[in-house]
Amino acid sequence: MRVAVYYNNKDVRLKEISKPKIGPNEILVKVLASGICGTDVIEWYRIKKAPRILGHEITGEIVESKSEKYKVGQRVFVSHHVPCNRCKYCLAGNHTACETLHKGNYDPGGYSEFIRVPGINVDNGTYILPQNISYEEGTMIEPLACVVRGQRVINVEKGQVVLVLGSGVSGLLNIQLAKLKGARVVATDINKYRLKKAKEFGADQAIDANQSLDIKADRIIVCTGAFGAVGQAFKCIDKKGIILFFAIPDKNIEIPTVDFWRNEITITSSYGAAPSDLEESLELIENRKIDAGGMITHTLPLEKIQEAFKMVCEAKESLKIVLTPHGF
């Protein structure tokens, strides 16, 4: 089968490898859509483990099954990271801190024609894809689930002013969800195309990030790795406010300690998603409360993955890019 092997952002190679063989309680999924995550093009983060087959936002069809829960022919979304549900973190509801979640994955990765889904992922991370969700739309379940969890962590609710720094895919999902919860949302970016999209997806205001921001926000969600966003966040957070680092810069940040202390600011982060977040995300997309399909700007075959990576890196007039390993 064909796979795409990542070496760096400018070197993603198509190769032929053997199709995985499944064992007890496992399934083999024919990958019909695979989204490119923004984290896949963060070189300082990804290159440490290169070469590897990336891709963790997949949907497809079960073509082999040794599981009692799932049958051949079913349409599924499969989560790459799943918790053990037994450790102290899971038992306390902190599933994304679970070591099993951080270590697990499917085999070999989503940028391939087929994946073997390990038993634990079958049990804790495989979901039937409703008929009204296309395979392409289903690739948005995992990204949205991360947003669901992040906004739960900082308790976004009606009446708050929420500032979203960065209007890429994660920023636009955060805008949509915060608006759904009744917040007033201000979004920033340096890209005019993305500022336009921020307004289209519900932002009350969309402001060029190069401008001075005169705003005090109850919640700030940092959705860009640009280091300048860190300073903007600390400048714009209101007293008793919470800053969520949904994305992080590639170097350590400095906290303005006097403001942090006197204004009782909370600074936190959010990583990944738990099964409950994935279930909520799937429901939001199924019920059309979140527009997932509208964020998919490009669909390309696997052999054009290098072109796709270039578009994601350049971040011009594109949002979510989805690969179709078996064509259209």
C-alpha positions in Angstrom: 0.0 0.0 0.0 1.0 3.6 -0.5 2.1 5.8 2.4 3.6 9.3 2.8 6.7 9.5 4.9 7.5 12.8 6.6 11.2 13.9 6.8 10.6 17.6 7.0 8.1 20.1 5.6 9.7 20.2 2.2 10.4 16.4 2.0 7.4 14.2 2.3 7.9 11.0 0.2 5.5 8.5 -1.2 6.5 4.9 -0.5 5.1 1.4 -0.8 4.9 -0.7 2.3 3.1 -3.9 3.2 -0.5 -3.6 4.3 -0.8 -4.1 8.1 -2.1 -7.4 9.4 -4.7 -7.3 12.2 -4.8 -9.3 15.4 -7.5 -10.2 17.9 -9.9 -7.4 18.6 -8.4 -5.2 15.9 -9.8 -3.7 12.7 -8.3 -2.7 9.4 -9.7 0.6 8.0 -9.5 1.8 4.4 -8.6 5.5 4.8 -10.9 7.5 2.7 -10.1 11.0 4.1 -7.2 12.2 6.1 -6.9 15.8 7.3 -3.6 17.7 7.6 -3.3 19.2 11.1 -1.5 22.4 11.7 0.8 20.6 14.2 2.0 18.4 11.4 3.9 21.3 9.8 5.5 22.6 13.0 9.0 21.4 12.2 10.6 21.9 15.6 7.9 19.7 17.0 7.7 17.0 14.3 11.2 16.7 13.0 12.6 15.2 16.2 10.8 11.9 15.4 11.3 11.9 11.6 11.1 10.0 9.4 7.6 8.9 10.3 4.1 8.5 8.8 2.0 11.3 10.2 -1.7 11.9 10.0 -4.2 11.6 12.9 -7.5 13.0 11.5 -8.9 10.1 9.6 -12.2 8.6 8.5 -12.8 5.5 6.4 -14.4 2.1 6.0 -13.8 -1.1 7.9 -12.4 -3.7 5.5 -11.4 -6.4 8.0 -12.6 -6.9 11.5 -11.6 -9.2 14.4 -13.7 -7.2 16.8 -17.2 -8.1 18.1 -18.1 -4.4 18.2 -17.5 -3.5 14.6 -18.3 -5.1 11.2 -16.8 -4.9 7.7 -18.4 -2.1 5.7 -19.1 0.3 8.6 -18.1 3.9 8.1 -15.9 5.1 11.0 -13.9 7.9 12.5 -10.9 6.6 14.5 -9.1 8.5 17.2 -5.3 8.1 17.3 -4.9 8.9 21.0 -7.0 7.0 23.6 -6.8 6.9 27.4 -6.5 3.8 29.5 -9.4 4.8 31.7 -7.7 3.3 34.8 -4.8 5.6 35.8 -5.1 8.4 38.4 -5.5 11.0 35.7 -8.3 9.2 33.9 -10.1 8.5 37.2 -9.9 12.2 38.0 -11.3 13.1 34.5 -7.9 14.3 33.2 -7.8 11.8 30.4 -5.4 13.9 28.2 -2.7 13.6 30.9 -2.9 9.8 30.6 0.5 8.3 29.6 -1.3 5.7 27.5 -3.0 8.4 25.5 0.3 10.1 24.8 2.0 6.9 23.7 -0.6 5.2 21.6 -1.4 5.6 17.9 -2.7 3.6 15.0 -0.5 1.8 12.6 1.2 3.2 10.5 -0.4 6.7 10.4 -3.2 8.5 8.7 -1.2 9.4 5.6 -1.6 5.9 4.2 -4.2 3.8 2.3 -5.0 1.5 5.2 -4.5 1.6 9.0 -4.5 -1.1 11.6 -6.5 0.0 14.6 -5.1 -1.5 17.9 -7.6 -3.1 20.3 -7.5 -0.2 22.8 -8.3 2.2 20.0 -11.1 0.0 18.8 -12.6 -0.1 22.3 -12.0 3.6 23.3 -11.6 5.5 20.1 -13.6 4.2 17.2 -17.0 5.8 16.3 -19.6 5.1 13.7 -19.7 7.9 11.2 -23.3 9.1 10.7 -24.6 9.0 7.1 -25.1 12.8 7.1 -21.4 13.4 7.8 -19.2 13.0 4.8 -15.8 11.3 5.1 -14.2 14.7 4.5 -16.3 16.4 7.2 -15.5 13.6 9.6 -11.8 14.6 9.6 -12.9 17.7 11.6 -14.1 15.6 14.5 -10.7 15.4 16.2 -9.8 19.1 15.8 -13.2 20.2 17.1 -12.9 17.8 20.0 -9.7 19.5 21.1 -11.5 22.8 21.0 -14.4 21.4 23.0 -12.0 20.3 25.7 -10.1 23.6 25.7 -13.2 25.7 26.1 -14.4 23.4 28.9 -11.0 23.8 30.7 -11.5 27.6 30.8 -15.3 27.6 31.1 -16.3 29.7 28.2 -19.9 30.8 28.7 -22.6 33.3 27.7 -21.8 37.0 28.2 -18.1 36.7 28.2 -15.7 38.5 25.9 -13.5 35.9 24.2 -10.4 37.0 22.3 -9.2 34.4 19.8 -5.6 35.1 18.7 -5.0 33.5 15.3 -7.8 32.6 12.8 -6.5 29.5 11.3 -8.5 26.2 11.5 -8.3 26.0 15.4 -9.1 29.7 15.7 -12.2 29.4 13.5 -13.4 26.4 15.4 -12.9 28.2 18.7 -14.8 31.2 17.3 -17.7 29.0 16.2 -17.9 27.2 19.5 -17.6 30.3 21.7 -20.4 32.0 19.7 -22.5 28.9 20.1 -22.1 29.3 23.9 -23.2 32.9 23.7 -19.9 34.7 24.1 -18.9 37.9 22.3 -15.9 37.0 20.1 -13.1 39.1 18.9 -10.6 37.5 16.5 -7.2 38.5 15.2 -4.8 37.5 12.4 -2.3 39.0 10.1 -3.8 37.4 7.1 -6.7 39.3 5.4 -8.2 36.1 4.0 -8.4 34.6 7.5 -9.8 37.8 9.0 -12.6 37.6 6.4 -13.2 33.9 7.4 -13.3 34.9 11.0 -16.2 37.2 10.3 -17.9 34.6 8.1 -17.7 32.0 10.9 -19.2 34.3 13.5 -16.6 36.7 15.0 -18.2 39.9 16.2 -14.9 41.7 15.3 -11.9 40.7 13.3 -8.8 42.8 13.8 -5.4 42.8 12.1 -3.0 41.5 14.7 -0.4 44.1 13.7 -2.7 46.8 15.1 -2.8 47.9 18.7 -5.6 46.0 20.5 -7.7 48.1 22.9 -9.7 45.3 24.5 -10.1 43.6 27.8 -11.2 40.0 27.5 -12.5 37.5 30.0 -11.0 34.6 28.1 -8.2 34.6 25.6 -7.5 31.6 23.4 -4.0 31.6 21.8 -4.3 29.7 18.5 -1.0 30.8 16.9 2.6 29.9 17.6 3.6 33.5 16.8 5.5 34.8 19.7 4.0 38.2 19.5 0.6 36.7 20.4 2.0 36.0 23.9 2.5 39.7 24.6 -0.9 40.5 23.1 -2.6 38.0 25.4 -1.0 39.4 28.6 -1.9 43.0 27.5 -5.5 42.2 26.7 -6.5 39.8 29.6 -9.0 41.4 32.1 -8.7 41.0 35.8 -9.6 37.4 36.9 -9.3 36.4 33.3 -8.0 33.2 31.8 -5.5 32.7 29.0 -5.5 29.4 27.3 -2.5 28.4 25.2 -4.2 26.2 22.6 -1.1 26.7 20.5 2.4 27.4 21.8 5.5 29.3 20.5 8.8 27.5 20.0 10.5 29.2 22.9 9.7 29.8 26.6 7.5 32.7 27.6 7.9 35.3 30.3 5.0 36.0 32.6 4.4 39.7 33.7 4.5 38.6 37.4 3.1 41.8 39.0 0.0 41.8 36.7 -0.3 38.0 37.1 -0.4 38.4 40.9 -2.4 41.7 41.3 -5.0 40.9 38.7 -5.3 37.2 39.6 -4.8 36.0 36.0 -4.9 32.3 35.2 -2.7 30.8 32.6 -3.4 27.3 31.4 -3.0 25.0 28.4 -5.0 22.3 26.7 -3.7 19.2 24.8 -5.7 16.8 22.8 -9.2 15.4 23.5 -10.8 12.7 25.6 -13.5 10.3 24.4 -16.3 12.5 25.8 -14.9 15.4 23.8 -14.9 13.4 20.7 -18.5 12.3 21.3 -19.6 15.9 21.8 -17.7 17.0 18.7 -19.3 14.3 16.5 -22.7 15.4 17.8 -22.1 19.1 17.1 -21.1 18.3 13.5 -23.9 15.8 13.0 -26.5 18.3 14.2 -25.0 21.1 12.1 -24.3 23.3 15.1 -20.7 23.7 13.9 -19.9 24.2 10.2 -17.1 21.7 9.6 -17.5 21.2 5.9 -17.3 24.9 5.2 -13.8 25.0 6.6 -12.5 22.4 4.1 -11.0 24.5 1.3 -8.9 21.8 -0.5 -9.2 18.1 -1.1 -6.2 16.5 -2.7 -5.0 12.9 -3.5 -2.3 11.4 -1.4 0.3 11.8 -4.2 -0.1 15.6 -3.9 0.8 15.6 -0.2 3.9 17.7 -0.8 1.7 20.4 -2.5 -0.7 20.2 0.4 2.0 20.7 3.0 3.2 23.7 1.1 -0.2 25.2 1.2 -0.6 24.6 4.9 2.9 26.1 5.6 2.3 29.2 3.5 -1.1 29.7 5.1 -2.5 32.0 2.4 -6.0 31.3 1.0 -6.5 27.9 2.5 -8.0 26.4 5.7 -8.4 22.7 6.2 -6.8 20.5 3.6 -7.9 16.9 3.3 -6.1 14.1 1.6 -8.0 11.2 -0.1 -5.6 8.2 -0.3 -7.9 6.3 -2.6 -8.8 9.2 -4.9 -12.1 11.0 -5.3 
